[in-house]
Every structure is written in C-alpha cells, then in structure tokens.
Amino acid sequence: MAARIERLVTSGQFSLDGGTWDVDNNVWLVGDDHEVVVIDAAHDADAIAEAVGDRRLTAIVCTHAHNDHVGAAPALADRTGATIWLHRDDLPLWHQTHPDRDPDAWLTDDLVIEAAGADLTVLHTPGHAPGAVCLYDPGLGTVFTGDTLFQGGPGATGRSYSDFPTIIDSIRDKLLVLPPETEVRTGHGDSTTIGAEAPHLQEWIKRGH
C-alpha cells in the first residue's frame, strides 16, 4: 500500500520575544493503515493521537522548534513511544518550550526518514529558524516546508533566531530546484507548488519580506 498524506489543523498560540499570537497549524501525517509519521506536533496531543488512531507512530519530525510546532511533541511521544526528531541548531528554541527534555534524535541534511513506503529526505533550510528543515519525498511529489516557504513567499524573519538573507538562500538553493509540479505543504495555511512560487523570488528579495 502506498503512503498517503493527511492534514490535521490544530489551534493554539505562538509565543516568542515577549509576544503571543493565536495561530492555526497544519499537522501532517504520512503513512498507511499500519504505520505513520507526524510532521510538527502542534498544540493538541489528543487530537493528533486521535488522527493517528491504532497505527504505529514511528517518528515525530519537527520542521523547527517554535513552540507552536513542538508544543505537543513530548506528550505525543510519551503516549506512543515515537521518536522526536529535531535539527540540533534549533535546540535553544526547543528549550524555551521544553527546558527539561531533549529531542530523541537529530535531523541532518540528506537524512532519510522512512514511513510506510514514504522516504522523507531532510533538507536543512535555515532562515526562519537556525535548524529549520523541509522534508522532500519525490515519490509523493511533495515537500513539507514548515514555516520556510508559504503560498506567497518566505516565512517570517523578523524575530529572534531568524535571518532574511539566509531564508532566501535556503529557498533558492534547496527548494526552487525541485520539480515545478512539487506540492508545497506548509506549516500554516494552504498548499502551493514550487512552480507557482519560483517566479516570485526576485520580488521577495526586493520586498525584504
């Protein structure tokens, strides 16, 4: 059975640099009827566990460590025995939310996370956060971009640990080189494609988005 992609939207708050905002997050599940991986355990461990159902949850992959993307990860891991994966460069951000617990394993560029026939290749794409990653599966024709690339441009870079020139380099060098038909499944909001976003790179640079 081929792997499939499911989306769950959870709601909560994002907090950084003394500010707090209400946000809706995309939680992505990749797998089949027996085994599944969760990308970004946001806000609500109960809702995510319900979406997983009786399947084996093998990994919780964090695209970055902002609290709205990792808040439910430890609780979900404790319930399921899943491994929490994070890029080591985001450990300082992780510890803002979970000071007493480290992730279980480290994401590195080109590492492959396997799930029920899916092969998610890690692309280290710093900028929105130092350890931000995207997950690309050519077989599924999809890249999960977290908060690195959205419909309409790059993720925000106005807060601590973020950098606009760095996110532009990441998007240009790691994402816009993917096939144009590749579906971009984002950390918030609607999906897009590489082909829809690629023509706008120079606009984003001028805008200093």
C-alpha positions in Angstrom: 0.0 0.0 0.0 1.4 3.4 -1.0 1.9 6.0 1.6 -0.7 8.8 1.8 -0.8 12.3 3.3 -3.3 13.5 5.8 -3.7 17.0 7.2 -4.9 17.9 10.6 -5.4 21.6 11.7 -4.8 22.4 15.3 -5.2 25.8 17.0 -3.3 27.4 19.8 -0.7 30.2 20.5 2.7 31.1 19.2 5.0 32.9 21.6 8.4 34.5 21.0 10.2 37.6 22.1 7.6 38.5 24.6 4.7 38.5 22.1 1.9 35.9 21.8 -0.4 35.3 18.7 -3.3 33.0 18.0 -2.4 30.6 15.2 -3.8 27.6 13.3 -1.1 25.0 12.4 -1.0 22.2 9.9 -0.1 18.8 11.3 0.9 16.4 8.5 0.6 12.6 8.8 2.4 10.5 6.3 1.9 6.7 6.2 -0.6 4.0 5.5 -3.1 1.9 7.5 -0.4 0.5 9.8 2.4 3.0 10.3 2.6 6.8 10.2 5.0 9.7 10.8 3.8 13.0 12.2 5.3 16.3 10.9 5.0 19.0 13.6 3.1 18.0 16.7 1.3 21.3 17.1 -0.8 22.3 20.2 -3.0 19.3 20.8 -1.6 15.8 21.5 -5.1 14.4 22.0 -6.3 15.5 18.5 -3.1 14.2 16.9 -3.3 10.9 18.7 -6.9 10.5 17.5 -5.8 11.1 13.9 -3.1 8.5 14.3 -5.6 6.1 15.6 -4.4 2.5 16.1 -1.5 2.9 13.7 2.1 2.7 14.9 3.6 6.2 15.2 7.3 5.8 14.4 8.5 9.4 14.4 7.5 13.0 15.3 9.5 15.2 12.9 9.9 18.8 13.9 10.4 21.2 11.0 11.7 23.7 13.6 11.4 24.4 17.3 9.0 27.3 17.6 6.6 26.5 20.4 3.5 26.2 18.1 5.2 23.4 16.1 6.6 21.4 19.0 4.3 22.1 21.9 2.6 18.7 21.8 5.6 16.6 20.8 6.7 15.2 24.2 3.1 14.3 25.3 2.5 12.6 22.0 5.8 10.8 22.2 5.1 9.6 25.7 1.7 8.2 24.6 3.0 6.4 21.5 6.7 5.7 22.0 7.5 7.7 18.9 11.0 9.2 18.4 11.1 13.1 18.4 13.4 14.4 15.6 14.8 17.9 15.5 17.8 19.7 13.9 20.4 20.3 16.6 20.7 24.0 15.6 17.2 24.6 17.0 17.9 23.2 20.4 18.0 26.7 22.1 14.5 27.4 20.7 13.3 23.9 21.8 14.5 24.5 25.3 12.3 27.7 25.5 9.3 25.4 25.4 10.7 22.1 26.8 13.6 23.0 29.1 13.7 19.7 30.9 13.6 17.4 27.9 15.7 17.0 24.8 14.6 15.6 21.5 15.4 11.9 20.9 17.3 12.1 17.7 18.9 14.8 15.4 17.9 15.6 11.9 20.8 16.2 9.4 20.9 17.3 5.8 20.1 14.5 3.5 19.0 12.1 6.2 16.0 10.0 5.1 13.1 9.3 7.4 11.1 6.3 6.2 7.4 5.7 6.8 5.2 3.1 5.3 6.9 3.3 1.8 7.5 7.1 2.0 11.1 8.4 2.0 11.3 11.8 3.5 14.6 13.4 2.7 15.7 16.1 5.2 16.7 19.5 3.6 18.3 21.8 6.1 16.7 25.2 5.3 17.8 27.8 7.9 16.4 31.3 8.0 13.0 31.2 9.8 14.9 29.4 12.5 18.6 28.1 12.6 17.5 24.5 12.5 14.6 24.7 10.1 14.2 21.8 7.8 12.0 20.8 4.9 11.1 17.2 4.1 11.0 16.1 0.4 9.6 12.9 -1.0 9.9 12.7 -4.8 7.7 9.6 -4.9 4.8 11.6 -3.3 5.7 14.7 -5.3 5.6 16.7 -2.1 7.8 18.9 0.1 6.8 19.7 3.6 8.2 23.2 4.2 7.2 24.1 7.8 7.5 27.8 8.0 10.2 28.2 5.4 8.1 28.7 2.3 4.4 29.6 2.1 1.9 30.4 -0.7 3.1 33.9 -1.5 6.6 33.9 -0.1 9.1 33.1 2.6 8.3 32.6 6.3 8.7 35.4 8.7 12.2 36.5 9.7 11.6 39.5 12.0 12.1 37.8 15.3 15.0 36.2 17.3 17.0 33.4 15.7 15.8 34.3 12.1 17.5 35.9 9.2 16.1 37.1 5.8 19.1 36.6 3.6 19.6 33.1 5.0 16.0 32.0 4.3 16.3 33.4 0.7 19.4 31.3 0.2 17.7 28.2 1.6 14.6 28.6 -0.6 16.7 29.4 -3.8 19.2 26.6 -3.3 17.2 23.8 -1.7 13.5 24.3 -2.7 13.2 26.1 -6.0 15.5 23.5 -7.6 12.8 20.9 -7.0 10.5 19.9 -9.9 7.9 22.7 -10.5 5.0 20.4 -10.0 6.1 19.5 -6.5 3.4 20.3 -4.0 4.4 22.6 -1.1 2.7 21.6 2.1 3.2 24.3 4.6 3.1 24.8 8.4 0.2 27.1 8.2 -2.5 27.8 5.6 -3.0 26.5 2.1 -0.6 24.4 0.0 1.0 25.7 -3.2 3.6 24.4 -5.7 7.2 25.1 -6.4 6.3 26.2 -9.9 3.8 28.7 -8.5 6.3 30.3 -6.2 9.6 30.2 -8.1 8.9 33.1 -10.5 8.5 35.5 -7.5 11.9 35.1 -5.9 13.2 38.5 -7.1 10.0 40.2 -5.8 10.6 38.7 -2.3 14.2 39.8 -2.3 13.2 43.4 -3.2 10.4 43.4 -0.7 12.7 42.2 2.0 9.6 40.2 3.1 
